[in-house]
Amino acid sequence: SSAAAVVPARSTLGEVTGELDRVIAAAQAGQLGERADAARFRGTYQTLVQGVNATLDAVVTPIVEASAVLERVAERDLSARMTGDYRGEFATVKTALNRAAENLDTALAQVDAAAAQVAAAGTQITGGSQSLAEGASEQASAPVRSARSPKR
C-alpha cells in the first residue's frame, strides 16, 4: 500500500534532515570540516547530501587557502599568493588578497631601498666629517704666518 511506502520515506527524510542539520550547525559554529555521511543514503537523498558536502567544499577551499596565505604573510613571507582557480566572489577575494600582499611587498622594498640610501648618505657624511676634522687639525697645528710680514 502507498501508506506503507510513506513510512520508510518519512524516516529516511528525517535522517537526511538530521544529518544536514548537524553539518549546518557545525558550519555555523565555524567547524567547516564537518561533512554529512552521503553513504548512508540512496538516490535523490544521497544526491542532496553530496550537494551540501560539495557546497561546503567549494566554500572552505578558498577560505583555507586565504588563511594559509595570510599566515605566511604574518610570518613575513611576502611572496605568498593565492593560486587556486576561483570564480565569483571567491575570485574577488583572491585578487584583493594577492594585491594586498603585492602592495605590502612593494612598499617594504621601497622602505628597504630608502633605508639603504640613508645608510649610504650617513657613511658619506661620516667620511666628510672625518676629512673636515683632519683638515682643521692640520691647519691648527701649522705655524701661524702673519698677514703683515715686515718688509725689509
C-alpha positions in Angstrom: 0.0 0.0 0.0 1.1 3.6 -0.6 0.7 4.4 3.1 3.3 1.7 3.9 5.7 3.3 1.4 5.3 6.7 3.1 6.7 5.5 6.5 10.2 4.5 5.2 10.4 7.6 3.1 9.4 9.8 6.1 12.0 8.0 8.2 14.7 8.5 5.6 13.8 12.1 5.1 14.1 12.6 8.9 17.6 11.0 8.8 18.6 13.2 5.9 17.3 16.3 7.7 19.1 15.3 10.9 22.4 14.7 9.1 22.1 18.0 7.3 21.1 19.9 10.4 24.2 18.5 12.1 26.5 19.7 9.3 24.8 23.1 9.1 25.1 23.7 12.9 28.8 22.8 12.7 29.3 25.2 9.8 27.5 28.0 11.6 29.9 27.3 14.6 32.9 27.7 12.3 33.7 24.0 12.1 33.9 23.9 8.3 35.5 20.4 8.1 32.3 18.6 9.0 30.6 16.7 6.2 27.3 14.7 6.0 27.7 10.9 5.5 26.3 10.5 2.0 26.9 6.8 2.0 24.0 6.4 4.5 21.5 7.3 1.8 20.5 6.3 -1.7 19.1 8.0 -4.8 17.9 11.6 -4.5 18.7 11.7 -0.8 22.3 10.8 -1.4 22.5 13.4 -4.2 21.1 16.0 -1.9 23.7 15.2 0.9 26.5 15.1 -1.7 25.4 18.5 -2.9 25.6 20.0 0.5 29.0 18.5 1.0 30.2 19.8 -2.3 28.9 23.3 -1.4 30.8 23.2 1.8 34.0 22.1 -0.1 33.5 25.0 -2.6 33.3 27.5 0.3 36.0 26.0 2.5 38.7 25.6 -0.1 39.3 29.3 -0.8 39.0 30.1 2.9 41.6 27.6 3.8 44.0 28.9 1.1 43.4 32.5 2.0 44.2 31.6 5.7 47.4 29.9 4.7 48.5 32.9 2.6 47.7 35.3 5.5 49.7 33.1 7.9 52.7 33.2 5.6 52.4 37.0 5.2 52.1 37.2 9.0 55.4 35.3 9.2 56.9 37.9 6.8 56.8 35.8 3.7 55.5 38.4 1.3 55.8 36.2 -1.7 52.8 34.2 -0.6 49.9 34.3 -3.0 46.6 32.5 -3.6 46.8 30.3 -6.7 43.5 28.4 -6.7 41.1 28.7 -9.7 38.2 30.5 -8.2 35.1 32.2 -9.6 32.7 34.9 -8.5 33.2 36.4 -5.1 36.0 33.8 -4.3 38.0 35.2 -7.3 37.4 38.7 -5.9 38.8 37.7 -2.5 41.8 36.1 -4.3 42.5 39.2 -6.3 42.2 41.5 -3.3 44.4 39.3 -1.1 47.1 38.9 -3.7 47.0 42.7 -4.5 47.4 43.5 -0.8 50.3 41.1 -0.4 52.0 42.6 -3.6 51.5 46.2 -2.4 52.9 45.3 1.0 55.9 43.6 -0.6 56.4 46.7 -2.9 56.1 49.2 0.0 58.5 47.3 2.2 61.0 47.0 -0.7 60.8 50.8 -1.1 61.4 51.3 2.6 64.4 48.9 2.4 65.8 50.9 -0.6 65.3 54.2 1.2 67.0 52.8 4.4 70.0 51.8 2.2 70.2 55.3 0.7 70.1 56.8 4.2 72.8 54.4 5.4 75.0 55.3 2.4 74.4 59.0 3.0 75.4 58.6 6.6 78.6 56.9 5.6 79.4 59.7 3.2 78.6 62.3 5.9 80.9 60.4 8.4 83.7 60.3 5.8 83.3 64.0 5.1 83.2 64.9 8.8 86.4 63.0 9.3 88.1 64.7 6.4 87.0 68.1 7.7 88.2 67.3 11.2 91.6 66.2 9.8 91.9 69.3 7.7 91.0 71.5 10.7 93.5 69.7 12.9 96.3 70.1 10.3 95.5 73.9 10.0 95.5 74.3 13.7 99.0 72.7 14.1 100.6 74.6 11.2 102.7 77.6 12.1 100.9 80.9 12.1 102.0 83.3 9.4 101.2 86.9 9.9 99.4 88.6 7.1 101.6 91.6 7.7 105.1 90.5 7.4 107.7 93.2 8.0 109.3 94.4 4.7 113.0 94.5 4.7 
